[in-house]
Amino acid sequence: MKCVLIVSSGEMAEGASELHRMGYELELYPSTRDLSSLKDTREKESAAFIGREPCSAERSHVRSLRASFIQVLEDRRYAGNDLIIFGESDAVPMVASSRLEAALRKEMEEHPETDIFRLFHHAVWSPQGNPFESDELLFEDFKTGGTDSNTAYVWGTHAMVIPSCKRKKVIQVFADYRLPTDVALEAANSSGELNIRVARHNLFYQHERTKKRPACRIAACLASYRRLTDLQRQIWCMMDQSYENFHVFAAVKGIPETTYRKTVLPLFEHFIQEGRLTMRLFPNKNQLSNFLDTVRDLDISNYDLFAKIDDDDLYGRDYFKSVNDFHQHLPPEFSSYYCGFGQYLNARGGYPLCGNGFFSCFGPTMVFSRDVLEKLITCEQEPGRISEISPRLGHSGYGFTEDNLMHKLMIDTGSCNRIRYVQEMSLPMHLVIQTNNASVIRGGLVPGDFRGRNWRISTSRANAESLMEISHPQWYDIVRVFDGRACRFQRNDWADVLSLTDEEVTLKWDQWGTETFRRKEDGSFFLSGNGNQQHSPSSRKKKVAVLYISTGRYITFWKDFYAASKQYFLPGHDVRYFLFTDHDEVKTADDVTLVSKPFYPWPMETLRRFETFLSIEKELQEYDYIYFMNGTLLPVSPIGEEIFPNDRQGLAVTLHPGFYELPRSCYPYEKNGMSEARIPPGQGEYYVAGGFNGGKARDFLSMCRELAGAVKRDLDNGIIAVWHDESHINKYVIGRHPLVLGPEYLFPETLVFNRYHLMGLKHRVKILVKDKSLSKYGGHAWLRKQS
């Protein structure tokens, strides 16, 4: 049998010796750059088949291969010969020519309707799975599976037999479908345009090309926040990799510079001196910027690939070797990732346990080409251009979903899933994902105010979190600087940041004067003597009003709430509770003011609460802060001044636990255009709950006045917002940049929804939300007097 194999310039037939030894006649057919034969008339069908724009799947070398197959199939020299094997230069046979010819003649006689006989069952790069001498060479109908952006480029066109009378149909497919050659045939088979039969064994395999890319220079990009033990383990793991042509770039975050210098650098100084590791300390930023900090302002022009490494996972010793070997088969602009079955490490009874699962989150496995890295840099510097850079991306809210942003850019530029290669090579312990470690976001390592400000990608320095050790004549402490505010860890003293440079910071403390601190050589800061320093008196008590509505049967929750609040809510401050109720017989303590109000049937009780609060507006104006706490809340751990918004924020709101870490498309914003609470498409950064909010008295009362009016206008028009007061609050906070507290301040008693996102926060719960549906509380209907 004759094998006509397409070769590009500089290539050779990898299986030439095997072809001659097994009785095949080899002919090399030069590829063409003339693309005039490509019609691209089936673009819509192409897009529908792979689930994305065809241009993202078809590169220049793919178009050349399509045109080359058209040219070779039209060549009159091969007309009339049905038993020609058409393929690519990496095709290597596993069976003798005479044996294959006999099997094909039988197949053509029994199945004359067949357009293509594919001589391999699945993609392999080594002579594995070849038939025994006793095996009959059988074929079966090719059953097209579900195809999406993750399954392109998986089966090739390196060895096919196309009967002479069928070649015109195949040529038409290659000309019309704007897809890689293998995917084009698969699409045509799926639509019924072609009939393909496939060998049950691998009769040919793809040999690694002699003309291959040089070994890839890989940059391993590792950003680590707060987890020093994970960082140490990961760097030692990277330094033990079997592949040598790589360099680790580490960005350390979430620790003061003094601690970094004393405890981190000494551990890895020898790797830095050997030129294997670059490590630097940065402020904490949004997740995309944290990744880019690893290589920021460095000369990385000689690196081909950029691997995203998570500090808490376990990478096999041959991880980078497998990445390099896989990319030898890909064009230089392609990226890769691993999405498929793999190993997870969790714990049971405190003991490590390894189990199998599906890597639905493949962020730790991403390997970017330089093209993708450059697009990521542009997305960070110019977030407004994100939708222009990729039509799949319509906003800049990827501060904590950077993997989604990265993956879509990879698809646009070209990417492959490494799953089949890893399985084919039987790589031991390729990667193990740890599930018992708290992730940076879902595990609650970053505070709620940071999440709120960094939801969108931004390079603003105000959105970065810095830590510094400060030596004061009267104290020594760690100070966190974020959003123009500074906070001491030990005393919870707050200050405005008047100026901040790498060498100096000036703070105006809320409770005393202005102080300037200068940086010492070891990275810590000391009081410089500039400014108006005063002694730091004990923090002045704030007058705080807590508003609590407990009418009807909800009065059952008051006793437990009051006892828990006295223990945990703003200890050390002057807190007075305003109990709005229709139960005049309730016995109250001296710090409780009883406010009589009628019971409103649901949902008016919740919808008219702003009107209720304004009934004592004059008295509330005497307080520094006001907080509303829903009737089913129960404080369970200390709640301190971290809930006090600064002057610019004014208000404090809480992320809704039911929509925490979900995309904006899931938020139940009011859509009724007639409602005052309507939020137009494209607006809104997060979804807040109505159960716990407050802030400075003037700002809270201003919100109550505006929302009471909005609710009244809705009711006058016969409209009730979809989620009542909560819908109106979400509309109000747009553009106001309040202090955003995390779901730990409204943690559900029973995790019946979103539990995987919330479980990491369970150890730091501040306020519990009792589940009204439970029989021990009477249930929703009973509490609302509906039964």
SVG drawing of the C-alpha trace seen along z (x, -y; Angstrom):
<svg xmlns="http://www.w3.org/2000/svg" viewBox="-53 -69 78 85">
<polyline fill="none" stroke="black" stroke-width="0.4" points="0.0,0.0 1.1,-3.6 1.4,-6.1 1.2,-9.8 2.2,-11.9 2.1,-15.7 5.4,-17.3 6.2,-20.9 9.6,-22.5 12.3,-20.8 10.2,-17.8 10.9,-14.2 8.8,-11.0 9.3,-9.8 8.2,-6.3 10.0,-5.8 12.0,-2.8 8.9,-1.1 6.9,-1.9 9.5,-0.2 10.0,2.7 6.3,3.4 5.9,3.3 4.5,-0.2 5.5,-2.5 6.2,-6.0 5.7,-9.2 6.2,-12.6 3.9,-15.4 5.0,-19.0 2.5,-21.2 1.2,-24.3 0.8,-27.9 -1.7,-28.6 -5.0,-29.0 -7.2,-30.0 -9.0,-26.6 -10.5,-27.4 -14.1,-28.7 -15.1,-29.0 -18.8,-28.8 -19.8,-26.8 -18.7,-29.2 -21.9,-29.1 -21.9,-25.3 -18.3,-25.3 -19.0,-27.7 -22.0,-25.7 -20.0,-22.4 -17.1,-23.6 -19.0,-26.1 -16.9,-29.1 -15.7,-31.3 -13.9,-29.2 -11.1,-31.8 -10.1,-30.8 -9.5,-27.2 -7.9,-27.6 -4.3,-29.0 -2.2,-29.6 -0.7,-26.1 -4.2,-24.7 -5.3,-26.5 -2.2,-25.3 -2.9,-21.7 -6.5,-22.1 -5.3,-23.4 -2.6,-20.7 -5.1,-17.9 -7.3,-19.5 -4.4,-19.6 -3.2,-16.1 -6.8,-14.7 -7.3,-16.5 -4.0,-15.2 -4.8,-13.2 -1.8,-10.9 -3.8,-9.1 -7.1,-9.0 -8.5,-5.4 -6.5,-4.0 -8.8,-3.4 -6.1,-2.0 -3.9,-5.0 -3.2,-6.1 -3.3,-9.8 -1.8,-11.4 0.9,-13.5 4.6,-13.0 4.5,-11.7 2.4,-8.6 4.0,-5.2 2.5,-1.8 1.8,1.0 0.7,3.7 2.1,5.0 0.8,3.5 -0.5,6.8 -2.5,7.5 -4.0,4.0 -4.8,4.1 -6.8,7.4 -8.8,5.9 -9.6,2.7 -10.7,4.6 -13.1,6.5 -14.4,3.4 -14.9,1.5 -16.8,4.5 -19.1,4.8 -19.5,1.0 -19.4,-0.8 -21.1,-3.8 -18.0,-4.6 -16.2,-7.9 -13.2,-7.6 -11.5,-4.6 -9.6,-6.0 -6.6,-3.8 -6.3,-4.6 -8.7,-4.4 -7.5,-7.2 -4.6,-9.6 -1.3,-7.9 2.3,-9.0 3.9,-5.6 3.3,-2.0 0.8,-1.1 -2.4,0.8 -1.3,2.3 -3.2,5.5 -1.7,9.0 -1.0,11.1 -4.1,13.2 -6.4,10.2 -8.7,9.6 -8.4,6.0 -12.0,4.8 -13.6,1.4 -16.7,-0.2 -18.8,-3.3 -17.2,-6.4 -19.6,-7.7 -19.1,-11.5 -19.1,-12.4 -20.0,-15.7 -17.4,-18.3 -16.6,-21.6 -13.7,-23.9 -11.8,-21.4 -11.9,-18.5 -10.5,-19.9 -7.2,-18.5 -7.5,-15.1 -7.6,-12.6 -5.6,-13.8 -5.6,-13.1 -2.2,-11.2 -3.5,-8.1 -6.7,-7.8 -7.9,-5.8 -10.3,-7.7 -11.8,-5.8 -11.3,-7.6 -15.0,-8.2 -15.4,-9.8 -12.6,-12.3 -14.6,-15.1 -17.0,-15.0 -14.0,-15.1 -12.4,-18.0 -15.7,-19.9 -15.6,-19.5 -12.0,-20.7 -12.8,-23.7 -16.1,-24.7 -15.6,-24.1 -13.4,-26.6 -12.0,-24.1 -8.9,-22.0 -8.9,-19.0 -9.7,-16.4 -12.5,-18.5 -13.9,-19.3 -14.3,-15.7 -15.8,-15.0 -18.3,-17.8 -19.2,-16.5 -19.7,-13.0 -21.9,-14.4 -24.1,-16.2 -24.4,-13.1 -22.4,-14.6 -19.7,-12.0 -19.7,-8.4 -16.5,-7.5 -15.5,-4.1 -12.6,-3.7 -10.3,-0.9 -10.9,0.8 -7.1,1.0 -4.4,-1.6 -3.1,-0.5 -1.0,-3.7 0.4,-6.0 1.9,-9.5 5.6,-9.6 7.3,-12.5 8.6,-14.7 12.3,-15.0 11.8,-18.6 10.5,-19.9 10.6,-23.0 13.6,-23.6 13.1,-22.8 10.7,-25.4 12.0,-27.9 9.3,-27.9 8.6,-30.6 6.9,-29.1 4.7,-31.9 3.9,-31.5 1.9,-34.0 1.5,-33.2 -0.7,-35.1 -0.2,-34.6 0.6,-30.9 4.3,-30.7 4.4,-26.9 2.7,-26.2 5.1,-28.6 8.2,-26.8 6.9,-23.4 6.1,-24.5 9.4,-26.1 11.3,-23.0 8.9,-21.0 9.8,-23.3 13.5,-23.0 13.3,-19.2 11.7,-19.2 13.4,-16.8 13.1,-19.4 15.9,-22.0 15.0,-24.6 12.7,-26.7 12.9,-29.5 10.6,-30.2 9.2,-33.7 7.5,-34.1 5.5,-37.0 5.0,-36.9 2.1,-38.8 0.3,-39.2 3.3,-39.5 5.3,-42.5 8.6,-43.2 10.5,-42.6 9.0,-39.1 9.8,-38.5 13.4,-39.4 13.9,-37.5 12.0,-34.2 11.4,-33.8 14.5,-35.1 17.0,-33.1 15.3,-29.8 15.7,-30.3 18.7,-32.6 20.9,-29.8 18.3,-29.2 18.3,-32.9 22.1,-33.0 22.1,-30.0 19.8,-31.8 16.9,-29.4 14.5,-31.6 13.4,-35.2 11.4,-36.2 9.9,-39.6 7.5,-41.0 4.3,-42.9 1.1,-44.3 -1.9,-42.1 -4.1,-43.0 -6.7,-41.5 -5.9,-37.9 -4.9,-38.8 -2.5,-41.5 -1.1,-39.0 -0.3,-36.6 1.3,-39.3 3.4,-40.6 5.5,-37.4 7.1,-38.7 6.3,-42.4 9.0,-44.8 11.4,-41.9 13.0,-40.9 11.1,-37.7 11.8,-38.0 13.6,-34.6 10.7,-32.6 8.3,-30.6 5.7,-29.5 4.4,-30.8 3.0,-28.3 0.5,-29.3 1.4,-27.5 -0.8,-27.4 1.1,-27.3 -1.2,-24.8 -1.2,-22.0 1.2,-19.1 3.0,-19.0 4.7,-15.8 8.5,-15.8 8.0,-15.5 5.3,-18.1 7.4,-20.6 8.9,-17.9 5.4,-16.7 4.4,-20.3 7.5,-20.8 7.0,-17.4 3.3,-18.2 4.1,-21.6 6.6,-20.1 3.5,-19.0 1.8,-22.4 2.3,-25.7 4.3,-28.3 1.3,-30.5 -0.7,-27.7 -1.4,-27.5 -2.4,-24.4 -4.2,-23.2 -5.4,-20.0 -9.1,-19.4 -10.1,-15.9 -9.9,-13.2 -7.2,-13.4 -6.2,-13.0 -7.4,-15.1 -5.9,-15.2 -8.2,-15.7 -8.3,-14.6 -10.5,-12.2 -10.3,-12.1 -7.2,-14.3 -5.4,-11.8 -4.4,-12.5 -6.5,-10.7 -6.0,-10.7 -9.0,-10.1 -10.0,-10.5 -12.1,-13.2 -12.7,-15.6 -10.6,-18.7 -13.5,-21.1 -11.3,-23.9 -8.1,-23.9 -6.5,-27.2 -3.5,-25.4 -2.7,-23.7 -2.7,-26.7 0.4,-27.2 0.3,-30.4 2.0,-31.3 3.6,-34.7 0.6,-35.9 -1.8,-35.2 0.6,-36.8 0.7,-40.0 -3.1,-40.0 -3.3,-39.6 -1.0,-42.5 -3.2,-44.7 -6.3,-43.6 -4.8,-44.7 -3.5,-48.0 -6.7,-48.8 -9.7,-46.9 -12.0,-48.9 -10.5,-47.1 -11.3,-43.6 -14.4,-43.2 -12.3,-44.5 -9.5,-42.0 -11.9,-39.1 -15.5,-39.1 -16.2,-36.5 -15.5,-38.9 -18.0,-41.7 -16.8,-43.4 -13.9,-43.8 -15.3,-42.0 -12.6,-39.3 -10.7,-40.4 -11.5,-37.0 -12.4,-35.0 -9.1,-35.4 -9.1,-31.8 -12.2,-32.4 -10.6,-35.4 -7.3,-33.5 -9.1,-30.5 -11.1,-32.5 -8.0,-34.4 -6.3,-31.0 -9.2,-29.7 -9.0,-32.8 -5.3,-32.4 -5.3,-28.6 -5.2,-26.1 -5.1,-22.3 -6.2,-20.1 -3.3,-17.9 -5.6,-15.1 -5.1,-12.7 -1.3,-13.1 -1.1,-12.6 -3.2,-9.4 -1.3,-8.2 2.1,-8.7 0.8,-7.2 2.4,-10.0 2.7,-9.1 1.3,-11.8 1.0,-14.5 -0.8,-16.9 -2.7,-16.5 -5.2,-19.2 -5.5,-19.8 -9.1,-20.2 -8.4,-20.6 -6.6,-23.9 -8.6,-27.1 -8.3,-28.9 -7.5,-32.6 -11.0,-33.7 -13.4,-30.9 -11.5,-30.1 -11.9,-33.7 -8.2,-34.6 -8.9,-38.0 -11.2,-40.4 -14.6,-41.4 -13.7,-45.0 -10.8,-43.8 -13.2,-41.6 -15.6,-44.5 -13.0,-46.9 -11.2,-44.3 -14.2,-42.7 -13.1,-44.5 -9.6,-44.5 -7.8,-47.7 -4.2,-49.0 -5.2,-51.6 -2.8,-51.6 -5.8,-52.3 -7.1,-48.9 -3.9,-47.1 -3.4,-45.8 -0.1,-46.5 1.2,-45.4 4.0,-47.2 5.6,-46.7 5.6,-50.0 7.7,-50.9 6.1,-53.7 7.6,-55.0 4.4,-53.7 3.6,-50.6 4.8,-48.1 2.2,-46.6 1.4,-45.4 -0.6,-48.0 -2.8,-47.1 -3.1,-49.8 -6.0,-49.6 -8.4,-51.9 -6.8,-55.0 -7.2,-53.7 -4.8,-52.1 -5.6,-49.8 -3.6,-48.5 -4.0,-44.8 -3.7,-44.7 -5.9,-47.7 -8.0,-48.2 -7.1,-51.8 -7.8,-53.4 -6.3,-56.2 -6.6,-58.0 -3.5,-57.5 -2.5,-61.1 0.5,-59.9 2.2,-56.6 5.5,-56.0 8.0,-53.1 10.0,-55.1 7.4,-57.0 3.8,-56.9 1.8,-59.6 -1.3,-58.6 -4.0,-60.8 -5.4,-58.7 -9.1,-58.9 -8.5,-59.3 -5.5,-61.5 -3.1,-63.4 -1.1,-63.0 2.1,-60.9 4.7,-60.2 6.7,-57.0 9.9,-56.3 11.2,-53.0 14.2,-51.4 16.8,-49.3 15.1,-46.1 11.8,-47.1 10.0,-48.2 8.8,-51.7 9.6,-54.1 8.1,-57.4 10.1,-60.0 9.3,-63.1 7.4,-64.9 3.8,-65.9 1.6,-66.5 2.2,-63.5 0.1,-63.1 -0.2,-60.4 -2.6,-57.7 -5.4,-57.7 -7.8,-54.8 -10.1,-54.7 -13.2,-56.9 -16.3,-54.9 -18.7,-55.3 -22.5,-55.7 -24.1,-52.9 -27.8,-52.3 -28.9,-48.8 -32.3,-48.6 -34.2,-45.3 -37.8,-44.6 -39.6,-41.9 -43.3,-42.0 -45.8,-39.1 -44.3,-35.7 -40.7,-36.9 -40.5,-38.1 -39.3,-34.5 -35.9,-35.4 -35.3,-38.6 -34.0,-37.1 -31.2,-35.0 -30.3,-37.9 -30.0,-40.4 -27.9,-38.1 -25.5,-37.2 -25.2,-40.8 -24.3,-42.0 -21.4,-39.5 -20.1,-39.9 -21.3,-43.1 -18.9,-46.0 -17.7,-45.3 -16.3,-48.5 -18.7,-50.8 -21.9,-52.4 -24.5,-50.3 -28.2,-51.0 -30.9,-48.6 -34.1,-49.9 -36.7,-47.1 -39.6,-47.8 -42.4,-45.5 -46.1,-45.2 -45.5,-43.3 -45.8,-46.0 -45.3,-43.4 -41.7,-42.7 -39.3,-43.2 -36.2,-45.2 -32.9,-46.2 -31.7,-49.8 -29.9,-49.8 -33.0,-48.9 -35.6,-51.4 -39.0,-49.9 -40.6,-51.4 -44.2,-50.5 -45.3,-49.6 -48.1,-47.6 -47.6,-44.2 -47.6,-44.3 -48.5,-41.2 -45.6,-39.9 -44.0,-41.3 -44.9,-44.8 -43.0,-44.3 -39.7,-44.1 -40.6,-46.4 -41.6,-49.3 -38.7,-49.0 -37.1,-52.2 -40.3,-54.1 -40.3,-52.3 -36.7,-53.6 -37.6,-57.1 -40.3,-57.2 -37.5,-57.8 -35.2,-59.8 -34.6,-62.7 -33.4,-60.4 -31.2,-58.4 -29.4,-61.5 -27.6,-61.6 -25.6,-58.4 -22.3,-58.0 -23.3,-54.7 -26.6,-52.9 -26.9,-49.2 -30.0,-47.3 -30.0,-43.6 -32.6,-41.2 -34.9,-39.4 -33.3,-36.0 -29.6,-37.0 -27.4,-35.6 -23.9,-37.0 -21.5,-34.1 -18.1,-35.7 -16.6,-39.1 -17.6,-41.9 -15.4,-44.9 -14.6,-48.2 -13.9,-46.5 -17.6,-47.1 -17.2,-50.9 -17.0,-52.5 -14.8,-55.5 -16.1,-58.9 -15.9,-58.2 -17.7,-54.9 -20.4,-56.0 -22.3,-52.8 -21.6,-49.1 -23.4,-46.3 -23.0,-42.6 -22.5,-40.2 -25.4,-37.8 -24.3,-34.3 -26.6,-32.8 -24.9,-34.6 -21.3,-34.7 -18.7,-34.0 -21.4,-33.6 -21.3,-35.6 -23.3,-38.8 -25.7,-37.1 -27.0,-35.1 -27.8,-38.1 -31.6,-38.5 -31.6,-42.3 -35.0,-43.9 -35.8,-43.9 -39.2,-45.6 -38.7,-48.9 -41.5,-50.5 -39.9,-49.8 -37.7,-52.3 -35.4,-49.4 -34.7,-48.4 -31.0,-47.9 -30.2,-48.2 -28.1,-45.5 -24.4,-46.0 -24.8,-47.8 -24.0,-46.4 -20.8,-44.9 -22.0,-42.5 -25.3,-41.4 -25.8,-42.4 -28.3,-41.0 -30.8,-43.1 -30.3,-41.4 -27.4,-43.4 -26.4,-46.9 -25.7,-50.2 -23.0,-52.8 -22.5,-56.4 -25.7,-57.9 -26.0,-60.6 -25.4,-58.2 -27.7,-55.5 -30.6,-57.9 -30.1,-59.5 -30.4,-56.0 -33.6,-55.4 -35.2,-58.6 -34.4,-57.9 -35.5,-54.3 -38.7,-54.9 -39.7,-57.3 -38.8,-54.8 -40.8,-52.1 -43.8,-54.4 -43.7,-55.4 -43.6,-51.7 -46.5,-50.9 -48.6,-53.8 -48.0,-52.3 -49.0,-48.8 -45.4,-47.5 -43.4,-45.4 -39.8,-44.8 -38.8,-41.2 -36.8,-41.0 -38.4,-43.9 -36.1,-46.1 -33.1,-44.1 -33.8,-45.0 -33.9,-48.7 -30.7,-48.5 -28.8,-46.9 -30.0,-49.8 -29.0,-52.4 -25.3,-51.2 -24.5,-51.3 -21.7,-53.9 -21.5,-54.7 -18.6,-52.3 -19.7,-51.3 -17.7,-49.1 -18.5,-45.6 -18.6,-42.9 -18.2,-39.2 -20.8,-36.5 -19.3,-35.5 -21.5,-38.4 -24.7,-36.6 -23.7,-32.9 -26.7,-30.5 -27.4,-28.1 -28.0,-25.3 -25.8,-25.2 -28.5,-24.1 -27.1,-26.4 -23.7,-27.4 -22.2,-25.3 -18.9,-24.7 -18.1,-28.4 -19.1,-29.0 -17.6,-26.1 -14.2,-27.8 -15.6,-30.7 -17.2,-28.5 -14.3,-28.9 -14.6,-32.7 -18.4,-33.2 -19.4,-36.4 -23.2,-36.3 -25.4,-33.3 -28.7,-33.5 -31.3,-31.2 -33.1,-29.0 -36.8,-30.0 -37.9,-26.9 -36.9,-24.6 -39.6,-23.2 -37.9,-24.3 -38.6,-28.0 -42.1,-27.2 -41.4,-27.6 -42.0,-30.5 -45.7,-30.4 -46.1,-30.3 -43.7,-33.1 -45.5,-35.3 -49.0,-34.4 -49.9,-32.7 -50.9,-29.5"/>
</svg>
